[in-house]
Amino acid sequence: MKKQDNEILYQEESGYKDLLLRKSMKMRLTETLAFVVGMLMLSQFFNTRTDVFKVMAFAIAIAVVGLAPFLYKSLLRPSYKLSKTHLIVTISGQETRYPLSEVEPIFEGRHLYRLSGKRESLMVSRQFLSKLNEQLFLYQKGKKRR
């Protein structure tokens, strides 16, 4: 009979707040580029010293930052699963399994982790991160006993 090490202990789909606060550097750069493009287009139609330009620039900033998580959620559909031995990350339908031996936090209490040698941002709640850290601790503790 097959050993049941890969039972899912905890799973979560990224919510709006998680996507807003814990996005990756790539996503932040995309938002910045979208804002810059919006500002360049806006400056073609309005004088930059007018109040209309300032209000529209503020509206673009709110739209880019506020609406981007909805866009990420609908396009990327990020979800995370935690088992006894693996962290399973699903983004855009592609599932990637990371053994817990290749998962380590970069900053304690933060959402940045090194997954198989790459720096990644986990767009999950604090509850999921605490479960992950707890499982990493248990995994390391069990590994030292052997």
GROMACS elastic network, one bead per residue, 0.5 to 0.9 nm:
[ bonds ]
;  ai    aj funct       b0    kb
    2     5     6  0.89510   500
    3     6     6  0.82609   500
    4     7     6  0.59621   500
    5     8     6  0.87899   500
    5    83     6  0.72432   500
    5    84     6  0.58159   500
    5    85     6  0.63682   500
    5    86     6  0.88721   500
    6     9     6  0.86185   500
    6    82     6  0.86377   500
    6    83     6  0.52952   500
    6    84     6  0.61060   500
    6    85     6  0.63605   500
    6    86     6  0.70953   500
    7    82     6  0.84203   500
    7    83     6  0.54785   500
    7    84     6  0.68939   500
    7    85     6  0.88637   500
    8    11     6  0.70316   500
    8    81     6  0.64827   500
    8    82     6  0.57265   500
    8    84     6  0.74654   500
    9    81     6  0.75884   500
    9    82     6  0.56110   500
    9    83     6  0.50519   500
    9    84     6  0.69446   500
    9   131     6  0.89371   500
   10    80     6  0.83792   500
   10    81     6  0.58156   500
   10    82     6  0.51830   500
   10    83     6  0.70162   500
   10   128     6  0.74573   500
   10   131     6  0.77146   500
   10   132     6  0.88166   500
   11    79     6  0.74756   500
   11    80     6  0.56122   500
   11    82     6  0.61044   500
   11    83     6  0.88028   500
   11   128     6  0.77874   500
   12    15     6  0.87827   500
   12    78     6  0.88407   500
   12    79     6  0.57181   500
   12    80     6  0.53547   500
   12    81     6  0.64523   500
   12    82     6  0.89328   500
   12   124     6  0.72463   500
   12   125     6  0.82889   500
   12   128     6  0.73493   500
   13    77     6  0.76444   500
   13    78     6  0.60485   500
   13    80     6  0.62353   500
   13    81     6  0.87442   500
   13   123     6  0.88128   500
   13   124     6  0.73596   500
   14    17     6  0.81682   500
   14    18     6  0.59084   500
   14    19     6  0.64822   500
   14    73     6  0.73867   500
   14    77     6  0.76844   500
   14    78     6  0.58155   500
   14    79     6  0.59502   500
   14    80     6  0.78796   500
   14   123     6  0.60137   500
   14   124     6  0.54112   500
   14   125     6  0.75186   500
   15    18     6  0.52627   500
   15    19     6  0.62296   500
   15    20     6  0.85782   500
   15    69     6  0.84297   500
   15    73     6  0.76541   500
   15   123     6  0.83053   500
   15   124     6  0.75106   500
   15   125     6  0.80433   500
   16    19     6  0.52004   500
   16    20     6  0.60531   500
   16    21     6  0.86592   500
   16    69     6  0.57817   500
   16    70     6  0.67419   500
   16    73     6  0.76096   500
   17    21     6  0.60724   500
   17    22     6  0.81894   500
   17    69     6  0.80502   500
   17   124     6  0.89342   500
   17   125     6  0.83438   500
   18    21     6  0.53589   500
   18    22     6  0.55234   500
   18    23     6  0.75920   500
   18    69     6  0.85419   500
   18   122     6  0.88427   500
   18   123     6  0.53429   500
   18   124     6  0.54440   500
   18   125     6  0.59768   500
   18   126     6  0.88845   500
   19    22     6  0.55663   500
   19    23     6  0.54696   500
   19    24     6  0.89963   500
   19    68     6  0.85021   500
   19    69     6  0.52873   500
   19    70     6  0.83540   500
   19    72     6  0.74982   500
   19    73     6  0.76631   500
   19   123     6  0.57164   500
   19   124     6  0.77461   500
   20    23     6  0.63701   500
   20    65     6  0.77487   500
   20    66     6  0.77206   500
   20    68     6  0.78583   500
   20    69     6  0.56655   500
   20   123     6  0.86747   500
   21   123     6  0.79827   500
   22   110     6  0.89810   500
   22   111     6  0.65941   500
   22   112     6  0.86002   500
   22   121     6  0.66513   500
   22   122     6  0.68165   500
   22   123     6  0.50829   500
   22   124     6  0.74454   500
   22   125     6  0.89428   500
   23    26     6  0.80986   500
   23    27     6  0.61229   500
   23    28     6  0.68205   500
   23    69     6  0.87218   500
   23   121     6  0.64491   500
   23   122     6  0.76349   500
   23   123     6  0.60616   500
   24    27     6  0.52863   500
   24    28     6  0.64030   500
   24    29     6  0.87643   500
   24   112     6  0.88504   500
   24   120     6  0.70574   500
   24   121     6  0.51776   500
   24   122     6  0.79091   500
   24   123     6  0.80245   500
   25    29     6  0.61496   500
   25    30     6  0.85714   500
   25   120     6  0.89052   500
   25   121     6  0.80578   500
   26    29     6  0.51696   500
   26    30     6  0.62405   500
   26    31     6  0.87429   500
   27    31     6  0.62518   500
   27    32     6  0.86361   500
   27    68     6  0.89401   500
   27    72     6  0.87308   500
   28    31     6  0.51151   500
   28    32     6  0.62252   500
   28    33     6  0.86834   500
   29    33     6  0.61534   500
   29    34     6  0.85560   500
   30    33     6  0.51378   500
   30    34     6  0.61637   500
   30    35     6  0.86407   500
   31    34     6  0.50268   500
   31    35     6  0.61898   500
   31    36     6  0.86466   500
   31    64     6  0.63168   500
   31    65     6  0.70222   500
   31    68     6  0.73991   500
   32    35     6  0.50859   500
   32    36     6  0.61944   500
   32    37     6  0.86201   500
   32    64     6  0.83995   500
   33    36     6  0.50416   500
   33    37     6  0.60837   500
   33    38     6  0.84554   500
   34    37     6  0.51798   500
   34    38     6  0.60846   500
   34    39     6  0.85809   500
   34    64     6  0.70699   500
   35    38     6  0.50119   500
   35    39     6  0.60908   500
   35    40     6  0.85887   500
   35    57     6  0.87796   500
   35    60     6  0.67369   500
   35    61     6  0.64291   500
   35    64     6  0.64951   500
   35    65     6  0.88569   500
   36    39     6  0.50375   500
   36    40     6  0.61241   500
   36    41     6  0.85858   500
   37    40     6  0.50918   500
   37    41     6  0.61810   500
   37    42     6  0.85034   500
   38    41     6  0.51741   500
   38    42     6  0.60432   500
   38    43     6  0.85826   500
   38    57     6  0.81533   500
   38    60     6  0.67910   500
   38    61     6  0.88858   500
   39    43     6  0.60338   500
   39    44     6  0.87001   500
   39    56     6  0.88459   500
   39    57     6  0.65214   500
   39    60     6  0.76889   500
   40    43     6  0.51529   500
   40    44     6  0.65664   500
   41    44     6  0.53205   500
   41    45     6  0.70702   500
   42    45     6  0.54591   500
   42    46     6  0.62550   500
   42    47     6  0.88321   500
   42    48     6  0.86507   500
   42    53     6  0.72477   500
   42    56     6  0.77348   500
   42    57     6  0.76221   500
   43    46     6  0.53114   500
   43    47     6  0.64246   500
   43    48     6  0.61589   500
   43    53     6  0.75193   500
   44    47     6  0.78507   500
   45    53     6  0.88051   500
   46    49     6  0.84885   500
   46    50     6  0.74321   500
   46    52     6  0.75060   500
   46    53     6  0.58951   500
   47    50     6  0.57471   500
   47    52     6  0.84951   500
   47    53     6  0.66663   500
   48    51     6  0.83120   500
   48    52     6  0.86091   500
   48    53     6  0.56959   500
   48    54     6  0.73745   500
   49    52     6  0.85965   500
   49    53     6  0.70220   500
   49    54     6  0.76572   500
   50    53     6  0.54157   500
   50    54     6  0.66544   500
   50    55     6  0.89326   500
   51    54     6  0.50500   500
   51    55     6  0.61669   500
   51    56     6  0.85074   500
   52    55     6  0.52012   500
   52    56     6  0.60509   500
   52    57     6  0.84717   500
   53    56     6  0.51145   500
   53    57     6  0.59722   500
   53    58     6  0.85593   500
   54    57     6  0.50717   500
   54    58     6  0.62356   500
   54    59     6  0.86179   500
   55    58     6  0.51387   500
   55    59     6  0.62066   500
   55    60     6  0.87083   500
   56    60     6  0.61321   500
   56    61     6  0.86054   500
   57    60     6  0.50815   500
   57    61     6  0.62778   500
   57    62     6  0.87247   500
   58    61     6  0.51126   500
   58    62     6  0.62841   500
   58    63     6  0.85864   500
   59    62     6  0.51486   500
   59    63     6  0.60264   500
   59    64     6  0.85487   500
   60    63     6  0.50113   500
   60    64     6  0.60136   500
   60    65     6  0.85100   500
   61    64     6  0.52637   500
   61    65     6  0.61234   500
   61    66     6  0.81346   500
   62    65     6  0.53603   500
   62    66     6  0.54641   500
   62    67     6  0.77566   500
   63    66     6  0.52288   500
   63    67     6  0.53695   500
   63    68     6  0.76093   500
   64    67     6  0.56411   500
   64    68     6  0.56669   500
   65    68     6  0.56233   500
   65    69     6  0.76853   500
   66    69     6  0.68035   500
   66    70     6  0.80839   500
   67    70     6  0.54622   500
   67    71     6  0.65573   500
   67    72     6  0.88934   500
   68    71     6  0.50045   500
   68    72     6  0.61095   500
   68    73     6  0.85461   500
   69    73     6  0.59989   500
   69    74     6  0.85349   500
   70    73     6  0.51139   500
   70    74     6  0.61914   500
   70    75     6  0.85773   500
   71    74     6  0.52336   500
   71    75     6  0.60290   500
   71    76     6  0.81085   500
   72    75     6  0.52439   500
   72    76     6  0.53534   500
   72    77     6  0.70623   500
   72    78     6  0.83074   500
   73    76     6  0.55499   500
   73    78     6  0.67704   500
   74    77     6  0.57198   500
   75    78     6  0.88219   500
   75    91     6  0.89540   500
   75    92     6  0.67282   500
   76    90     6  0.87264   500
   76    91     6  0.53651   500
   76    93     6  0.77130   500
   77    90     6  0.77363   500
   77    91     6  0.58735   500
   77    92     6  0.57238   500
   77    93     6  0.74265   500
   78    89     6  0.74172   500
   78    90     6  0.56225   500
   78    92     6  0.68306   500
   78    93     6  0.82604   500
   78   123     6  0.77892   500
   79    88     6  0.83517   500
   79    89     6  0.61316   500
   79    90     6  0.52083   500
   79    91     6  0.66696   500
   79   123     6  0.85903   500
   79   124     6  0.82694   500
   80    87     6  0.73011   500
   80    88     6  0.57244   500
   80    90     6  0.62336   500
   80    91     6  0.87542   500
   80   122     6  0.85305   500
   80   123     6  0.86915   500
   80   124     6  0.76253   500
   80   128     6  0.87304   500
   81    86     6  0.82575   500
   81    87     6  0.59540   500
   81    89     6  0.65597   500
   81    90     6  0.83929   500
   82    85     6  0.79791   500
   82    86     6  0.61581   500
   82    88     6  0.62434   500
   82    89     6  0.88410   500
   82   128     6  0.85887   500
   82   131     6  0.82735   500
   82   132     6  0.69701   500
   82   135     6  0.84093   500
   83    86     6  0.52157   500
   83    87     6  0.63790   500
   83    88     6  0.79235   500
   83   135     6  0.84038   500
   84    87     6  0.85122   500
   84   100     6  0.81820   500
   84   135     6  0.69171   500
   84   136     6  0.88933   500
   84   138     6  0.89390   500
   84   139     6  0.76578   500
   85    98     6  0.85449   500
   85    99     6  0.58432   500
   85   100     6  0.55509   500
   85   101     6  0.81168   500
   85   135     6  0.85311   500
   85   136     6  0.89052   500
   85   139     6  0.74839   500
   86    97     6  0.62698   500
   86    98     6  0.53707   500
   86   100     6  0.51442   500
   86   101     6  0.84146   500
   86   103     6  0.87902   500
   87    96     6  0.82792   500
   87    97     6  0.58488   500
   87    98     6  0.51012   500
   87    99     6  0.63538   500
   87   100     6  0.64894   500
   87   103     6  0.79661   500
   87   132     6  0.81870   500
   88    95     6  0.67115   500
   88    96     6  0.56813   500
   88    98     6  0.61894   500
   88    99     6  0.86017   500
   89    94     6  0.80526   500
   89    95     6  0.56690   500
   89    96     6  0.52203   500
   89    97     6  0.64154   500
   89    98     6  0.79655   500
   89   122     6  0.88498   500
   90    93     6  0.58872   500
   90    94     6  0.53169   500
   90    96     6  0.62454   500
   90    97     6  0.86881   500
   91    94     6  0.54063   500
   91    95     6  0.66777   500
   91    96     6  0.84000   500
   92    95     6  0.83929   500
   98   101     6  0.81052   500
   98   102     6  0.64569   500
   98   103     6  0.69561   500
   98   115     6  0.67395   500
   98   116     6  0.69302   500
   99   102     6  0.55088   500
   99   103     6  0.68667   500
   99   115     6  0.87398   500
   99   116     6  0.83262   500
  100   104     6  0.78949   500
  100   115     6  0.87853   500
  100   135     6  0.83756   500
  100   136     6  0.64576   500
  100   139     6  0.72077   500
  100   140     6  0.87257   500
  101   104     6  0.78836   500
  101   116     6  0.86921   500
  101   136     6  0.82158   500
  101   139     6  0.79264   500
  101   140     6  0.79467   500
  102   114     6  0.75307   500
  102   115     6  0.57629   500
  102   117     6  0.72949   500
  103   113     6  0.67398   500
  103   114     6  0.57164   500
  103   116     6  0.65817   500
  103   117     6  0.83267   500
  103   136     6  0.78196   500
  104   112     6  0.89467   500
  104   113     6  0.55856   500
  104   114     6  0.52854   500
  104   115     6  0.68562   500
  104   116     6  0.89133   500
  104   133     6  0.87369   500
  104   136     6  0.78410   500
  105   108     6  0.63000   500
  105   109     6  0.82191   500
  105   110     6  0.77686   500
  105   111     6  0.79052   500
  105   112     6  0.62968   500
  105   114     6  0.62067   500
  105   115     6  0.88050   500
  105   133     6  0.79841   500
  106   110     6  0.78152   500
  106   111     6  0.84191   500
  106   112     6  0.56879   500
  106   113     6  0.50540   500
  106   114     6  0.63113   500
  106   119     6  0.80340   500
  107   110     6  0.55210   500
  107   111     6  0.77690   500
  107   112     6  0.64747   500
  107   113     6  0.75673   500
  108   111     6  0.85148   500
  108   112     6  0.86778   500
  109   112     6  0.87828   500
  109   126     6  0.84583   500
  109   129     6  0.78934   500
  109   130     6  0.80750   500
  109   133     6  0.87695   500
  110   113     6  0.82142   500
  110   126     6  0.86237   500
  110   129     6  0.81349   500
  111   120     6  0.83525   500
  111   121     6  0.56675   500
  111   122     6  0.53463   500
  111   123     6  0.71392   500
  111   124     6  0.77269   500
  111   125     6  0.88447   500
  111   126     6  0.83195   500
  111   129     6  0.71510   500
  112   119     6  0.68953   500
  112   120     6  0.57623   500
  112   122     6  0.63286   500
  113   118     6  0.81182   500
  113   119     6  0.58528   500
  113   120     6  0.54305   500
  113   121     6  0.63568   500
  113   122     6  0.72503   500
  114   117     6  0.55409   500
  114   118     6  0.52140   500
  114   120     6  0.59973   500
  114   121     6  0.86696   500
  115   118     6  0.52386   500
  115   119     6  0.63914   500
  115   120     6  0.65217   500
  116   119     6  0.85191   500
  122   125     6  0.88308   500
  122   129     6  0.83601   500
  124   127     6  0.81129   500
  124   128     6  0.62442   500
  124   129     6  0.69399   500
  125   128     6  0.53477   500
  125   129     6  0.64253   500
  125   130     6  0.87511   500
  126   130     6  0.60670   500
  126   131     6  0.85620   500
  127   130     6  0.51818   500
  127   131     6  0.62943   500
  127   132     6  0.86307   500
  128   131     6  0.50503   500
  128   132     6  0.60936   500
  128   133     6  0.86170   500
  129   133     6  0.61060   500
  129   134     6  0.84656   500
  130   133     6  0.50746   500
  130   134     6  0.60392   500
  130   135     6  0.85270   500
  131   134     6  0.50188   500
  131   135     6  0.60922   500
  131   136     6  0.85309   500
  132   135     6  0.50841   500
  132   136     6  0.60747   500
  132   137     6  0.85598   500
  133   137     6  0.61293   500
  133   138     6  0.86223   500
  134   137     6  0.50986   500
  134   138     6  0.62659   500
  134   139     6  0.85753   500
  135   138     6  0.50099   500
  135   139     6  0.59661   500
  135   140     6  0.85197   500
  136   140     6  0.60873   500
  136   141     6  0.84372   500
  137   140     6  0.52113   500
  137   141     6  0.60290   500
  137   142     6  0.85627   500
  138   141     6  0.50058   500
  138   142     6  0.60557   500
  138   143     6  0.84438   500
  139   142     6  0.51969   500
  139   143     6  0.60718   500
  139   144     6  0.87200   500
  140   144     6  0.62324   500
  140   145     6  0.88421   500
  141   144     6  0.53066   500
  141   145     6  0.66205   500
  142   145     6  0.53211   500
  142   146     6  0.68201   500
  143   146     6  0.55790   500
